[in-house]
């Protein structure tokens, strides 16, 4: 049980984002530097290829990569980078197949998301950016907005409240 909690903490640190990073602007910019992109790819592929119980061995390295990425990459560009690359979308499918990996990976930014969307204006901005994110990924913006709205409501009680949002992206982008 301790190992599972430890693994959960690793993912929370890797995928967490600050409120400022999430709500920095009210428009979507998919730009990610080559350096940050390589680190995102390493995080996703490492998590996908490594057995959940062995991820604790890679904890320090993954945390360092996550810290570096989150200094420059916001919530939507982070996920756009992953889901705009077929090999990373396929890796997300592998992560999805392990609840010990998937739930912590998608739930890591919970506190920051809740903080960034607590006012009506912030929520509207987040949802508008989410629609632009969906357009960029060539998925249904209305569906993404609805999944984000519903997920944010559930996120107060459930770390994996955005699971339907991520499930949808994995289904659409790992075909």
Residue frames as a rotation matrix with the C-alpha (Angstrom) as fourth column:
UNK 1
0.566 0.824 0.000 0.00
0.824 -0.566 0.000 0.00
0.000 0.000 -1.000 0.00
UNK 2
0.386 -0.518 -0.763 2.86
0.174 -0.772 0.612 2.38
-0.906 -0.369 -0.208 0.80
UNK 3
-0.669 -0.661 0.340 4.35
0.414 0.049 0.909 1.73
-0.618 0.749 0.241 -2.65
UNK 4
-0.086 0.727 0.682 1.03
0.976 -0.075 0.202 2.59
0.198 0.683 -0.703 -4.31
UNK 5
0.801 0.351 -0.485 0.83
0.490 -0.850 0.194 5.87
-0.344 -0.393 -0.853 -2.38
UNK 6
-0.045 -0.916 -0.398 4.44
0.140 -0.400 0.906 6.61
-0.989 -0.015 0.147 -3.29
UNK 7
-0.645 -0.120 0.755 3.74
0.733 0.182 0.655 5.95
-0.216 0.976 -0.030 -6.98
UNK 8
0.421 0.879 0.224 0.68
0.900 -0.435 0.015 8.21
0.111 0.196 -0.974 -6.76
UNK 9
0.611 -0.257 -0.748 2.84
0.235 -0.844 0.482 11.02
-0.756 -0.471 -0.455 -5.35
UNK 10
-0.522 -0.828 0.204 5.33
0.414 -0.036 0.910 10.66
-0.746 0.559 0.361 -8.19
UNK 11
-0.376 0.441 0.815 2.60
0.903 -0.021 0.429 11.21
0.207 0.897 -0.390 -10.78
UNK 12
0.692 0.645 -0.324 1.09
0.708 -0.694 0.132 14.09
-0.140 -0.321 -0.937 -8.88
UNK 13
0.215 -0.704 -0.678 4.45
0.131 -0.667 0.734 15.85
-0.968 -0.246 -0.051 -8.94
UNK 14
-0.692 -0.503 0.518 5.05
0.527 0.139 0.839 15.08
-0.494 0.853 0.168 -12.61
UNK 15
-0.439 0.602 0.667 1.67
0.794 -0.088 0.602 16.25
0.421 0.794 -0.439 -13.87
UNK 16
0.272 0.577 -0.770 0.82
0.852 -0.517 -0.085 19.04
-0.447 -0.633 -0.632 -11.44
UNK 17
-0.309 -0.280 0.909 0.56
0.713 -0.701 0.027 22.59
0.629 0.656 0.416 -12.73
UNK 18
-0.791 0.024 -0.612 0.30
0.467 -0.624 -0.627 25.90
-0.397 -0.781 0.482 -10.94
UNK 19
0.266 0.954 -0.135 -2.82
0.681 -0.286 -0.675 28.05
-0.683 0.088 -0.726 -11.18
UNK 20
0.168 -0.269 -0.948 -0.84
-0.394 -0.900 0.185 30.75
-0.904 0.342 -0.258 -12.94
UNK 21
-0.843 -0.537 0.004 0.24
-0.237 0.380 0.894 28.29
-0.482 0.753 -0.448 -15.63
UNK 22
-0.512 0.720 0.468 -3.31
0.787 0.612 -0.081 27.19
-0.345 0.327 -0.880 -16.26
UNK 23
0.529 0.847 -0.045 -4.94
0.791 -0.512 -0.336 30.60
-0.308 0.142 -0.941 -16.40
UNK 24
-0.399 -0.812 -0.425 -2.05
0.564 -0.583 0.585 32.67
-0.723 -0.007 0.691 -17.76
UNK 25
-0.872 0.182 -0.455 -4.06
-0.436 -0.710 0.553 33.74
-0.222 0.680 0.698 -20.83
UNK 26
-0.037 0.956 0.290 -7.49
-0.311 0.265 -0.913 33.29
-0.950 -0.124 0.287 -22.25
UNK 27
0.673 0.204 -0.711 -6.38
-0.740 0.174 -0.650 31.81
-0.009 0.963 0.268 -25.55
UNK 28
0.788 -0.327 0.521 -4.71
0.166 0.929 0.330 28.58
-0.592 -0.174 0.787 -26.52
UNK 29
0.454 -0.748 -0.484 -1.11
-0.884 -0.311 -0.348 28.62
0.110 0.586 -0.803 -27.68
UNK 30
0.998 0.041 -0.037 0.22
-0.038 0.996 0.076 25.13
0.039 -0.074 0.996 -28.46
UNK 31
0.422 -0.907 -0.015 3.86
-0.431 -0.186 -0.883 26.24
0.798 0.379 -0.470 -28.54
UNK 32
0.927 -0.312 0.209 6.21
-0.041 0.469 0.882 23.97
-0.374 -0.826 0.422 -26.60
UNK 33
0.294 -0.895 -0.335 9.97
-0.939 -0.337 0.076 24.31
-0.181 0.292 -0.939 -26.89
UNK 34
0.316 -0.273 -0.909 11.97
-0.452 0.799 -0.397 21.41
0.834 0.536 0.129 -28.30
UNK 35
-0.744 -0.664 0.065 13.60
-0.332 0.284 -0.899 20.92
0.579 -0.691 -0.432 -24.89
UNK 36
-0.471 0.658 0.587 10.28
-0.771 0.016 -0.637 20.83
-0.428 -0.753 0.500 -23.01
UNK 37
0.473 0.676 -0.564 8.78
-0.871 0.455 -0.185 18.58
0.132 0.579 0.804 -25.69
UNK 38
-0.136 -0.618 -0.775 11.61
-0.343 0.763 -0.548 16.08
0.929 0.192 -0.315 -25.32
UNK 39
-0.919 -0.196 0.342 11.07
-0.374 0.155 -0.915 16.05
0.126 -0.968 -0.215 -21.56
UNK 40
-0.013 0.979 0.202 7.31
-0.920 0.067 -0.385 15.56
-0.391 -0.191 0.900 -21.94
UNK 41
0.453 0.142 -0.880 7.95
-0.676 0.698 -0.236 12.68
0.581 0.702 0.412 -24.34
UNK 42
-0.572 -0.736 -0.362 10.42
-0.265 0.584 -0.768 11.12
0.776 -0.343 -0.529 -21.91
UNK 43
-0.693 0.396 0.603 7.94
-0.663 -0.022 -0.748 11.37
-0.283 -0.918 0.277 -19.03
UNK 44
0.327 0.936 -0.133 5.10
-0.909 0.273 -0.314 9.80
-0.258 0.224 0.940 -21.00
UNK 45
0.375 -0.210 -0.903 7.16
-0.524 0.755 -0.394 7.04
0.764 0.621 0.173 -22.59
UNK 46
-0.746 -0.664 0.054 8.90
-0.391 0.370 -0.843 6.19
0.539 -0.650 -0.536 -19.32
UNK 47
-0.452 0.666 0.594 5.58
-0.745 0.084 -0.661 5.90
-0.490 -0.741 0.458 -17.49
UNK 48
0.511 0.706 -0.490 4.08
-0.859 0.412 -0.304 3.87
-0.013 0.576 0.817 -20.34
UNK 49
0.293 -0.481 -0.826 7.00
-0.424 0.709 -0.563 1.43
0.857 0.515 0.003 -20.61
UNK 50
-0.748 -0.644 0.160 7.86
-0.382 0.221 -0.897 1.02
0.542 -0.733 -0.411 -16.93
UNK 51
-0.153 0.668 -0.728 5.94
0.627 0.635 0.451 -1.29
0.764 -0.387 -0.517 -14.62
UNK 52
0.565 0.515 0.644 4.08
-0.088 -0.739 0.668 0.71
0.820 -0.434 -0.372 -12.00
UNK 53
0.951 -0.173 -0.256 6.00
0.297 0.282 0.912 -0.86
-0.086 -0.944 0.319 -9.12
UNK 54
0.098 -0.990 0.106 9.36
0.985 0.112 0.135 0.08
-0.146 0.091 0.985 -10.68
UNK 55
0.402 0.101 0.910 8.49
0.478 -0.871 -0.115 3.73
0.781 0.482 -0.398 -11.23
UNK 56
0.989 -0.052 -0.139 9.58
0.105 -0.419 0.902 4.51
-0.105 -0.906 -0.409 -7.67
UNK 57
0.221 -0.969 0.108 13.17
0.798 0.244 0.551 3.84
-0.560 -0.035 0.827 -8.80
UNK 58
-0.365 -0.319 0.875 12.81
0.863 -0.469 0.188 6.59
0.350 0.824 0.446 -11.42
UNK 59
0.498 0.729 -0.469 11.11
0.863 -0.472 0.184 9.03
-0.087 -0.496 -0.864 -9.05
UNK 60
0.108 -0.510 -0.853 13.86
0.365 -0.778 0.512 11.64
-0.925 -0.367 0.102 -8.76
UNK 61
-0.856 -0.465 0.223 14.52
0.346 -0.196 0.918 11.76
-0.383 0.863 0.329 -12.48
UNK 62
-0.292 0.837 0.463 10.82
0.857 0.014 0.515 12.01
0.425 0.548 -0.721 -13.38
UNK 63
0.514 0.451 -0.730 10.26
0.770 -0.618 0.160 14.72
-0.379 -0.644 -0.665 -10.75
UNK 64
-0.347 -0.734 -0.584 13.16
0.257 -0.673 0.694 16.75
-0.902 0.090 0.422 -12.17
UNK 65
-0.857 0.088 0.508 11.76
0.508 -0.024 0.861 16.44
0.088 0.996 -0.024 -15.69
UNK 66
0.107 0.994 0.003 8.29
0.945 -0.103 0.310 17.42
0.308 -0.031 -0.951 -14.44
UNK 67
0.306 -0.073 -0.949 9.63
0.589 -0.769 0.249 20.45
-0.748 -0.636 -0.192 -12.56
UNK 68
-0.728 -0.663 -0.175 11.51
0.230 -0.477 0.848 21.61
-0.646 0.577 0.500 -15.66
UNK 69
-0.650 0.541 0.534 8.51
0.679 0.096 0.728 21.19
0.342 0.836 -0.429 -17.95
UNK 70
0.284 0.922 -0.264 6.07
0.944 -0.219 0.247 22.96
0.170 -0.320 -0.932 -15.64
UNK 71
-0.261 -0.439 -0.860 8.25
0.495 -0.826 0.271 26.05
-0.829 -0.355 0.433 -15.48
UNK 72
-0.822 -0.176 -0.542 7.34
-0.303 -0.671 0.677 26.75
-0.483 0.720 0.498 -19.09
UNK 73
-0.829 0.507 -0.236 4.39
-0.024 0.388 0.921 24.60
0.558 0.770 -0.310 -20.24
UNK 74
-0.532 0.739 0.414 0.77
-0.830 -0.357 -0.428 25.21
-0.169 -0.571 0.803 -19.22
UNK 75
-0.227 0.539 0.811 -2.03
-0.285 0.760 -0.585 22.64
-0.931 -0.364 -0.019 -18.87
UNK 76
0.757 0.653 0.031 -3.47
-0.165 0.236 -0.958 22.67
-0.633 0.719 0.287 -22.40
UNK 77
0.446 -0.644 -0.621 -0.14
-0.860 -0.117 -0.497 22.91
0.247 0.756 -0.606 -24.29
UNK 78
-0.492 -0.593 0.637 1.18
-0.765 0.644 0.008 20.01
-0.415 -0.484 -0.771 -22.15
UNK 79
-0.058 0.575 0.816 -1.72
0.035 0.818 -0.574 17.77
-0.998 -0.005 -0.068 -23.17
UNK 80
0.833 0.317 -0.454 -1.79
-0.400 -0.222 -0.889 19.10
-0.382 0.922 -0.059 -26.76
UNK 81
-0.083 -0.940 -0.332 1.85
-0.996 0.071 0.046 18.13
-0.020 0.335 -0.942 -27.14
UNK 82
-0.632 -0.134 0.763 1.02
-0.339 0.933 -0.117 14.60
-0.696 -0.333 -0.636 -26.03
UNK 83
0.090 0.816 0.571 -2.16
0.268 0.532 -0.803 14.13
-0.959 0.225 -0.171 -28.04
UNK 84
0.720 0.106 -0.686 -0.83
-0.573 -0.466 -0.674 15.73
-0.391 0.878 -0.275 -31.24
UNK 85
-0.326 -0.863 -0.385 1.85
-0.939 0.344 0.024 13.04
0.112 0.369 -0.923 -31.50
UNK 86
0.481 0.641 -0.598 0.60
-0.616 0.733 0.290 9.55
0.624 0.229 0.747 -32.37
UNK 87
-0.174 -0.610 -0.773 3.39
0.198 0.747 -0.635 7.77
0.965 -0.263 -0.009 -30.49
UNK 88
-0.957 -0.147 0.252 2.62
-0.193 -0.330 -0.924 9.70
0.219 -0.933 0.287 -27.28
UNK 89
-0.074 0.990 0.117 -1.14
-0.987 -0.089 0.136 9.23
0.146 -0.106 0.984 -27.70
UNK 90
0.380 0.136 -0.915 -0.46
-0.233 0.971 0.047 5.48
0.895 0.195 0.401 -28.02
UNK 91
-0.681 -0.661 -0.315 1.71
0.203 0.243 -0.949 5.63
0.704 -0.710 -0.031 -24.90
UNK 92
-0.655 0.534 0.535 -1.23
-0.755 -0.505 -0.419 7.28
0.046 -0.678 0.733 -23.09
UNK 93
0.380 0.778 -0.500 -3.35
-0.708 0.593 0.385 4.28
0.596 0.208 0.776 -24.13
UNK 94
-0.080 -0.501 -0.862 -0.79
0.280 0.819 -0.501 2.02
0.957 -0.281 0.075 -22.39
UNK 95
-0.941 -0.232 0.248 -0.86
-0.134 -0.416 -0.900 4.23
0.311 -0.880 0.360 -19.30
UNK 96
-0.221 0.955 0.200 -4.68
-0.933 -0.267 0.240 4.13
0.283 -0.133 0.950 -19.35
UNK 97
0.292 0.333 -0.896 -4.57
-0.270 0.928 0.257 0.34
0.917 0.167 0.361 -19.14
UNK 98
-0.355 -0.420 -0.835 -3.04
0.717 0.450 -0.532 0.53
0.599 -0.788 0.141 -15.64
UNK 99
0.684 0.684 0.254 -5.14
0.344 -0.610 0.714 2.31
0.643 -0.401 -0.652 -13.02
UNK 100
0.539 -0.571 -0.619 -2.02
0.724 -0.062 0.687 2.49
-0.431 -0.818 0.380 -10.82
UNK 101
-0.625 -0.761 0.173 -0.47
0.728 -0.488 0.482 4.68
-0.282 0.427 0.859 -13.52
UNK 102
-0.422 0.493 0.761 -3.44
0.640 -0.433 0.635 6.33
0.642 0.755 -0.133 -15.18
UNK 103
0.600 0.765 -0.231 -5.39
0.703 -0.367 0.609 7.70
0.381 -0.528 -0.759 -12.23
UNK 104
0.310 -0.527 -0.791 -2.39
0.610 -0.528 0.591 9.48
-0.729 -0.666 0.158 -10.67
UNK 105
-0.661 -0.621 0.420 -1.16
0.706 -0.327 0.628 10.68
-0.252 0.712 0.655 -14.08
UNK 106
-0.323 0.613 0.721 -4.45
0.556 -0.494 0.669 12.38
0.766 0.617 -0.181 -14.98
UNK 107
0.674 0.672 -0.306 -5.19
0.612 -0.277 0.740 13.53
0.413 -0.687 -0.599 -11.43
UNK 108
-0.141 -0.898 -0.416 -1.88
0.987 -0.094 -0.130 15.23
0.078 -0.429 0.900 -10.73
UNK 109
-0.853 -0.251 0.458 -2.98
0.304 -0.952 0.044 18.77
0.425 0.177 0.888 -11.50
UNK 110
-0.047 0.963 -0.264 -6.22
0.863 0.172 0.475 18.64
0.503 -0.205 -0.840 -9.52
UNK 111
0.113 0.086 -0.990 -5.47
0.832 -0.553 0.047 21.36
-0.543 -0.829 -0.134 -6.95
UNK 112
-0.793 -0.473 -0.383 -4.14
0.189 -0.789 0.585 23.76
-0.579 0.392 0.715 -9.56
UNK 113
-0.748 0.583 0.317 -7.16
0.396 0.009 0.918 23.20
0.533 0.812 -0.238 -11.81
UNK 114
0.173 0.845 -0.506 -9.56
0.960 -0.029 0.280 23.83
0.221 -0.534 -0.816 -8.96
UNK 115
-0.096 -0.306 -0.947 -7.69
0.610 -0.770 0.188 27.00
-0.787 -0.560 0.261 -8.01
UNK 116
-0.919 -0.383 -0.093 -7.51
0.145 -0.547 0.824 28.24
-0.367 0.744 0.558 -11.59
UNK 117
-0.676 0.722 0.146 -11.23
0.229 0.018 0.973 27.79
0.700 0.692 -0.178 -12.25
UNK 118
-0.618 0.426 -0.661 -12.76
0.773 0.177 -0.609 28.94
-0.143 -0.887 -0.439 -8.98
UNK 119
-0.435 0.524 -0.732 -14.25
-0.159 -0.845 -0.510 32.20
-0.886 -0.105 0.451 -10.27
UNK 120
0.540 0.751 0.381 -16.80
0.304 0.249 -0.920 32.39
-0.785 0.612 -0.094 -13.08
UNK 121
0.748 -0.310 -0.587 -14.44
-0.625 -0.628 -0.464 34.48
-0.225 0.714 -0.664 -15.23
UNK 122
-0.343 -0.924 0.167 -11.60
-0.832 0.382 0.402 32.04
-0.435 -0.001 -0.900 -14.76
UNK 123
-0.224 0.357 0.907 -13.87
0.141 0.933 -0.332 29.11
-0.964 0.054 -0.259 -15.56
UNK 124
0.822 0.561 -0.100 -15.16
0.025 -0.211 -0.977 30.78
-0.569 0.801 -0.188 -18.74
UNK 125
0.372 -0.785 -0.495 -11.59
-0.916 -0.396 -0.061 31.50
-0.148 0.476 -0.867 -19.83
UNK 126
-0.506 -0.568 0.649 -10.51
-0.523 0.800 0.293 27.92
-0.686 -0.192 -0.702 -19.11
UNK 127
0.127 0.660 0.741 -13.44
0.323 0.679 -0.660 26.49
-0.938 0.323 -0.127 -21.08
UNK 128
0.874 0.113 -0.473 -12.80
-0.349 -0.530 -0.773 28.87
-0.338 0.840 -0.424 -24.02
UNK 129
-0.074 -0.979 -0.189 -9.18
-0.974 0.031 0.224 27.79
-0.213 0.201 -0.956 -24.06
UNK 130
-0.405 0.005 0.914 -10.34
-0.164 0.983 -0.078 24.18
-0.899 -0.182 -0.397 -23.89
UNK 131
0.687 0.692 0.220 -12.45
0.155 0.156 -0.975 24.67
-0.709 0.705 0.000 -27.01
UNK 132
0.637 -0.547 -0.542 -9.45
-0.770 -0.477 -0.423 26.15
-0.027 0.688 -0.726 -28.85
UNK 133
-0.397 -0.750 0.530 -7.36
-0.743 0.601 0.295 23.21
-0.539 -0.277 -0.795 -27.62
UNK 134
0.059 0.533 0.844 -9.98
0.157 0.830 -0.535 20.82
-0.986 0.164 -0.035 -29.07
UNK 135
0.917 0.260 -0.303 -9.98
-0.212 -0.326 -0.921 22.64
-0.338 0.909 -0.243 -32.40
UNK 136
0.134 -0.962 -0.238 -6.19
-0.983 -0.160 0.092 22.36
-0.126 0.222 -0.967 -32.52
UNK 137
-0.633 -0.385 0.672 -6.41
-0.426 0.898 0.113 18.60
-0.647 -0.214 -0.732 -31.90
UNK 138
-0.624 0.481 -0.616 -9.24
-0.662 0.093 0.744 18.27
0.416 0.872 0.260 -34.43
UNK 139
-0.755 0.523 -0.396 -11.70
0.633 0.739 -0.232 16.84
0.171 -0.425 -0.889 -31.92
UNK 140
0.074 0.925 0.373 -15.22
0.642 -0.330 0.692 18.10
0.763 0.188 -0.619 -31.16
UNK 141
-0.762 -0.435 0.479 -14.90
0.006 -0.744 -0.668 21.41
0.647 -0.506 0.570 -29.22
UNK 142
0.052 0.868 0.493 -18.46
-0.770 -0.279 0.574 21.19
0.636 -0.410 0.654 -27.82
UNK 143
0.724 0.180 -0.666 -17.82
0.131 0.912 0.390 17.70
0.678 -0.369 0.636 -26.50
UNK 144
-0.302 -0.906 -0.297 -14.51
0.636 0.041 -0.771 18.74
0.710 -0.422 0.564 -24.95
UNK 145
-0.610 0.134 0.781 -16.16
-0.443 -0.875 -0.196 21.73
0.657 -0.465 0.593 -23.28
UNK 146
0.483 0.871 0.089 -18.94
-0.620 0.268 0.737 19.54
0.619 -0.411 0.670 -21.88
UNK 147
0.529 -0.363 -0.767 -16.43
0.500 0.864 -0.064 16.95
0.686 -0.350 0.639 -20.60
UNK 148
-0.614 -0.770 0.174 -14.34
0.355 -0.466 -0.811 19.68
0.705 -0.436 0.559 -18.98
UNK 149
-0.266 0.600 0.754 -17.41
-0.704 -0.655 0.273 21.26
0.658 -0.459 0.597 -17.33
UNK 150
0.758 0.599 -0.257 -18.63
-0.311 0.679 0.666 17.94
0.573 -0.425 0.701 -15.95
UNK 151
0.262 -0.758 -0.598 -15.13
0.628 0.604 -0.490 16.88
0.732 -0.247 0.634 -14.92
UNK 152
-0.635 -0.512 0.578 -14.44
-0.034 -0.730 -0.683 20.10
0.772 -0.453 0.446 -13.05
UNK 153
0.238 0.797 0.556 -17.66
-0.780 -0.184 0.598 19.62
0.579 -0.576 0.578 -11.06
UNK 154
0.888 0.107 -0.447 -16.53
0.075 0.925 0.371 16.12
0.453 -0.363 0.814 -10.04
UNK 155
0.048 -0.998 -0.028 -12.95
0.272 0.040 -0.962 17.21
0.961 0.038 0.273 -9.37
UNK 156
0.052 0.033 0.998 -13.92
-0.793 -0.607 0.061 18.67
0.608 -0.794 -0.005 -6.00
UNK 157
0.571 0.273 0.774 -14.53
-0.748 0.563 0.353 15.18
-0.339 -0.780 0.526 -4.61
UNK 158
0.790 -0.196 0.582 -12.64
0.305 0.948 -0.096 12.96
-0.532 0.253 0.808 -7.01
UNK 159
-0.033 -0.926 -0.377 -9.02
-0.215 -0.362 0.907 13.34
-0.976 0.111 -0.187 -8.11
UNK 160
-0.830 -0.275 0.486 -9.93
0.339 0.443 0.830 11.61
-0.443 0.854 -0.274 -11.37
UNK 161
0.052 0.937 -0.345 -12.92
0.179 -0.349 -0.920 13.82
-0.983 -0.014 -0.186 -12.15
UNK 162
0.165 -0.053 -0.985 -11.48
-0.826 -0.553 -0.109 14.64
-0.539 0.831 -0.135 -15.58
UNK 163
-0.508 -0.399 0.764 -11.15
-0.072 0.903 0.424 10.96
-0.858 0.160 -0.487 -16.49
UNK 164
0.404 0.691 0.599 -13.93
0.587 0.306 -0.749 11.09
-0.701 0.655 -0.282 -19.15
UNK 165
0.809 -0.204 -0.552 -12.12
-0.449 -0.819 -0.356 14.06
-0.380 0.536 -0.754 -20.76
UNK 166
-0.212 -0.976 -0.045 -8.84
-0.842 0.159 0.516 12.13
-0.497 0.147 -0.855 -20.93
UNK 167
-0.266 0.206 0.942 -10.59
0.231 0.962 -0.145 8.91
-0.936 0.179 -0.303 -21.97
UNK 168
0.792 0.610 0.014 -12.17
0.215 -0.258 -0.942 10.80
-0.571 0.749 -0.336 -24.86
UNK 169
0.521 -0.665 -0.535 -8.82
-0.808 -0.586 -0.058 12.25
-0.274 0.463 -0.843 -25.97
UNK 170
-0.473 -0.712 0.519 -7.14
-0.510 0.702 0.497 8.85
-0.718 -0.030 -0.695 -25.80
UNK 171
0.083 0.600 0.795 -9.95
0.445 0.692 -0.569 7.25
-0.891 0.402 -0.210 -27.81
UNK 172
0.915 0.363 -0.178 -9.90
0.045 -0.529 -0.847 9.97
-0.402 0.767 -0.501 -30.45
UNK 173
0.613 -0.722 -0.321 -6.14
-0.789 -0.578 -0.209 10.42
-0.035 0.381 -0.924 -30.76
UNK 174
-0.367 -0.788 0.495 -4.73
-0.692 0.587 0.421 6.90
-0.622 -0.188 -0.760 -30.36
UNK 175
0.698 0.701 0.148 -6.67
-0.368 0.528 -0.766 5.36
-0.615 0.480 0.626 -33.26
